[in-house]
Amino acid sequence: MKKCPRPSAFHFPTPASSDQEALGAAIKEAMGMLDSAQKPVVIADVELIRFKLQKTFAGFLDNTGYPYATMMLGKSVPSEHHPQFIGQATFTY
């Protein structure tokens, strides 16, 4: 019986860098849309956890004062006791 070789450590690929110009343009456009909205609401989801952006998102909420809702997988991002939390968004198709 032939033995299987012991697996080596997995090396995560280096993340691709962002196009800073395109990122800046996207942020500027999004902020313009939020600033011109009559009743802006931000929706938070699991990507905030995946990319470790919970503190950044909380700072964004504190700086803007925008209310936010979460999707099912984004519950507790940040705490549902946050003063700007308005509930869980549910979409029906």
N, C-alpha and C positions, 0 to 999 in steps of 0.2 A: 504494500500500500504506500503510495506516494504522499508525503506530507505537503500540505499547503504552506506557502511562505507566509511568515508573519507580516501583517499589513504595516506599512510605514505610517507615520503621522500624517494626517490630512493637512495640507497647506491651503488656507483660504486664498482665493485670488485677490489681488490688489484691486480695490474699488476704482472704477474709472473716475477721473476728475470731471467736475461740472464745467460747462461752458459758462464762465462768469458773466459774460455780456448777455447771453440768453437768459440766464437765471435772474440777473438784475432787471431785465425787461419784463420778465414774467411777474416778478414781485411787484414792480411798479404798476403794471396793469391790474393785478389782483387788488392791490391797495386802492387804486383809483376806483375800481368797481365797488369795493366795500365803502369807501368814503362817500361815494355818490348815491349809495343805496338808501332808501327811506327807512327800512328796518333791517339792517344787516344782521345775519346770524352765521356763525361759523360752525361747521360740522367736523367733529373729531372722530377718528377711527383708529384701528389697530396699527396703522403705519407709524403713528407717533411712538408706540412702544417699540416696534421693530427697528426704528432708526434712532431710538433713545432721545426723542425730542419732547418728552413730557415737560421738562423745566423750561425749554424754549417756548413751548405752547402756552404754559402758564404765564410766562413773562409777556407774551403777545396779548393774552387776555387782560392782564393787569394794565398794560400800556394803552390798549385801545378801548377797553370797557365793553367790547362786543359780547353779547350773550352767545352761548354755544350749546349745541346738542351733541349727543354721541350716537354712533351706530352700535349695533349689538356687540360686535367684537371690541369696540372702543370704550366699553363701559369702564368707568373709574380712571379715565384719562382726561384731565386730572380728576380729583375727587368729585363725586356727585354732590358733595356738600359745599362746593365752590359757589360763591354768591351769584355768579353769572350763569350757572348751569340751569337750563330750561327743560331738560328731559331727554328722552331717547328718541331719535328719529326712526320712523318706521315707514318704509315705502312698500306700496302694493302695486303690482304690475297687472 
